[in-house]
Amino acid sequence: MSPAPKRRRFILFAWGASALAAVVLVLGVNGTLSAWTSAIIQNTNNTVSTANAVILKETGGANTCYSNTNANNTSTCAAINKYGGTATPLTPGGTATTVDVTFTNVGTGAASSFVLQPQSCSQTPATSPGPPAINNLCTNGDLTVAVSCKDGATYGAGAAWTDLVYAAGAPGAMPATLTHTATLAVNASWTCRFTLALSSTANPSSSAITVSQALFWVLNA
């Protein structure tokens, strides 16, 4: 075999090897340049959390109200009437009206106190010396309200609280605040009973009167 074919094969081999080396060199240079022109840090653990809050739930009969209907955690609940309403008016010495309401801490944090803040008492028609006279049922003692609370979702057996309690007395004479101090854990429930009665010695001047009193409930962390 003549030297010419061998020389051609050598030249073709050398040319192929050079081309392959050039490709490898280009890839290597491009990879290096990419690392020089782009720097990356990946932050994969970015978290934040919100603090616990107390949320008060009130249940009376078929009605339920929650405190967190707005950002202030304060709501108005007119559906639960602790004084029994006007459908069955009280008679002197008659059967007292009893209303139970259950409260639950449905928030994410435990509470340290539960407070009842009775507001001012009013009546319709207004008090008048007459004639005919119209008594002040908010203060004269013919109408009494009693408040008693205890742990649990029903007002059943067990000791009642001794701090948030109001023995039978005029609604207008209730203290400005009645406070129960205790740990009220998440999902803990307690029930308060209201008993309204009209004295057997009530004067006819206490008849046909509607008494109203707002009650504020506060659950504190």
C-alpha positions, 0 to 999 in steps of 0.5 A: 500500500502506498504511503498516500492513503495512510497519510490521508487517514492520519490527516482525517483522524487528526482533523476529527480529533481537533474538531472534538477538542474544539467542541469540548473547549467551547463547552467548558469555556461557556460553562465557566462564563455562565458561572461567572455571570450568574450567581444564585442562592436559594432560600427554601425556608421562609416562614412566619406565624401569627400569635394566638387569640381568644375568640368567644362563642355564645350559644343560647337555644338555637342561636349562636354568636361569635366575637370575631366578626370583625378585626376588633374581635367585638360583635353585637348579638341580639338573637340571645335574650338573657332576660327571656323576652316579652312573649310571656310577661311575668306575674307577681309571685309567678314562675320565674323565667330561667335562661341558660347561655353557654360560652366557649373559648373557640380561639387558639389561646387560653384565657385568664378571665371572663367578665360580665359588664352590665350596662344601664337599665332602662324601661318603657314606659318611663318612670312617672309619679302619675297619676297613674304612677309608673314604678321604676322596675330597674331599681325598686326591687319588684323585678329581680335578676339573678346570675350564676355560672359554672363550668361545663356546656350545660348548667348541671351538677357541680359547684357554681363560680363564686366570683361571677355571681349576682344574687337576686336583686334589681337589674339596675343595681348590678355591679359594673363588672363581675369577673371570673378569674381562672384559666379557660383553656381552648375549647373550654365551655361554661354556662351562665343561668339568668333567673328573672322574677317579679315579687309576689308583693309587686304594686300594680304600678309595676305592671305593663312595663318592659325592662331592657339592659344590655350585657357585655361579655369579655374574654381576656387572654 
